[in-house]
């Protein structure tokens, strides 16, 4: 079913573009969410974390300026604060994320999303 595929996409990111192209080559037309323009809600981030089996810190892009500015490297910052920071600064979210049903994968490398094909 095509309508249950979603990609959190950044068109400026080569891995994100490659992942989207890979899906399309496989005949999958995902809903494309440009998450930098439309940041996911806190509840959406929590759901995706659960589907990935990640902690909030696992999904953080640590080289982005907001990571440093917000002191997110400090382990005293709790998960709720990390998720809130990702919502307010979506550049902090690792990309791309492909969601299919109750499963998700980060397209790093793009082929990592292939594990979702039979789920």
C-alpha angles and dihedrals in degrees: 000000000000099000094067094065117095131173124198094215139189108191091201092060116088093208090052092050091047092049092050091048091049091054092048091049087056090054094256116135104192127193102258115220114188092209095190089062095037108030115207117250119250090255091052091051090050091050092049091048089054092049091049095043088231133138115232090256090054089063097047123111098222097191095062118106096238088059089061096036093052095044092237091156087072107099089211088074104098127226094256090056091048091052091047089051090052090051093050094039106031091178083079092067116097112241150264106016120185117199123196118174108305094344136078140181136191111236096229097144099016091232089065088082091064088083087072095060097089097036 
